[in-house]
Amino acid sequence: MPEVTIQIGGRGFDVSCQEGEETFLHSAAKMLDDEAQVLSDQIGRMPESRMLLMAGLMLADKAAGTEDKITALEAKLAEVEAELHTLRNMPRPEPERIEVAVVPPSVTDTLAELAARAEALASVIEERSAR
């Protein structure tokens, strides 16, 4: 079982851990040391047991806040998943019937004839105005 020396609040502690858990231990010790440093900056030097207790309580408070956030997010996720499930299981809407008017060929022919007449009249007017 490896033994690791960690630093918390400027003090060294020898701690044993399982093989391969050294990185996790150093990470946890860093978190505790950060809280101890805040205490040390605010209060100054204090007994080791009090420093560790206070730093541990500060971390526990942060962990509790994180757990509350996780609980709220899990509830929100469950709500959204339920809504998604409801939406996915809804029956498909009936397709809308859209009627498109069909223009009869006689109307198209009549419009083409009117356009030709209008162009002819425009040409006549242009010729007269040019004189």
C-alpha positions in Angstrom: 0.0 0.0 0.0 1.7 3.2 -1.1 2.1 6.0 1.4 1.8 9.6 0.1 2.7 12.9 1.8 0.1 15.5 1.2 0.2 19.2 2.2 -2.8 20.8 3.8 -2.7 24.3 5.3 1.1 24.3 5.1 1.4 21.1 7.1 2.5 17.7 5.8 0.5 14.5 6.4 1.5 11.0 5.5 -1.5 9.1 4.2 -1.8 5.5 2.9 -3.9 4.7 -0.1 -4.7 1.9 -2.5 -2.4 1.2 -5.4 -3.2 3.6 -8.3 -5.3 6.0 -6.2 -2.4 8.4 -5.6 -3.6 10.9 -8.2 -7.1 11.0 -6.6 -5.7 11.4 -3.2 -3.6 14.4 -4.3 -6.6 15.9 -6.0 -8.7 15.6 -2.9 -5.9 16.9 -0.7 -5.6 19.9 -3.1 -9.3 20.7 -2.6 -8.9 20.5 1.2 -5.8 22.5 1.1 -7.5 25.3 -0.9 -10.2 25.5 1.7 -7.6 25.5 4.5 -5.7 28.3 2.7 -8.9 30.4 2.7 -9.2 29.9 6.4 -5.6 30.6 7.0 -5.9 33.9 5.0 -9.0 34.9 6.9 -8.2 33.8 10.5 -4.5 33.2 10.6 -2.8 30.3 12.3 -5.1 27.8 14.2 -4.8 24.4 15.7 -4.4 21.6 13.1 -7.6 19.8 14.2 -9.7 23.0 14.0 -8.2 23.9 10.6 -9.0 20.4 9.2 -12.5 20.4 10.7 -13.4 23.9 9.3 -11.9 23.1 5.9 -13.8 19.8 5.8 -17.0 21.6 6.7 -16.5 24.1 4.0 -16.0 21.3 1.5 -19.1 19.5 2.8 -21.1 22.7 2.3 -19.9 22.9 -1.3 -20.7 19.2 -1.8 -24.2 19.7 -0.4 -24.8 22.7 -2.7 -23.6 20.6 -5.6 -25.9 17.7 -4.6 -28.9 20.2 -4.5 -28.1 21.4 -8.0 -27.8 17.8 -9.2 -31.1 16.9 -7.7 -32.8 20.0 -9.3 -31.2 19.2 -12.7 -32.3 15.5 -12.4 -35.8 16.6 -11.7 -35.7 19.0 -14.7 -34.3 16.3 -16.9 -37.1 13.9 -15.8 -39.6 16.5 -16.7 -38.2 17.2 -20.1 -37.9 13.4 -20.8 -41.5 12.9 -19.8 -42.6 15.8 -22.2 -40.4 14.3 -25.0 -42.0 10.9 -24.4 -45.5 12.4 -24.6 -44.6 14.3 -27.8 -43.2 11.2 -29.4 -46.2 9.1 -28.6 -48.8 11.7 -29.8 -50.7 10.6 -32.9 -49.5 12.1 -36.1 -51.7 15.0 -37.3 -54.0 14.5 -40.2 -52.5 15.9 -43.4 -54.1 19.1 -44.5 -55.9 19.1 -47.8 -54.8 22.0 -50.0 -56.6 22.7 -53.2 -54.7 24.4 -55.9 -56.6 26.2 -58.6 -56.0 24.9 -62.1 -55.9 27.6 -64.8 -57.7 26.4 -67.9 -55.8 26.6 -71.1 -58.4 28.9 -72.6 -57.5 31.6 -70.0 -53.8 31.2 -70.7 -54.5 31.6 -74.4 -56.6 34.7 -73.8 -54.0 36.3 -71.6 -51.3 35.6 -74.2 -53.5 37.2 -76.9 -54.1 40.3 -74.6 -50.4 40.6 -74.0 -49.7 40.5 -77.8 -52.3 43.2 -78.4 -50.8 45.4 -75.6 -47.4 45.0 -77.2 -48.7 45.9 -80.6 -50.4 49.0 -79.2 -47.2 50.0 -77.4 -45.3 49.7 -80.6 -47.9 51.9 -82.4 -47.6 54.5 -79.7 -43.8 54.5 -79.8 -43.9 55.0 -83.6 -46.3 57.9 -83.3 -44.4 59.6 -80.5 -41.1 59.2 -82.4 -42.6 61.2 -85.4 
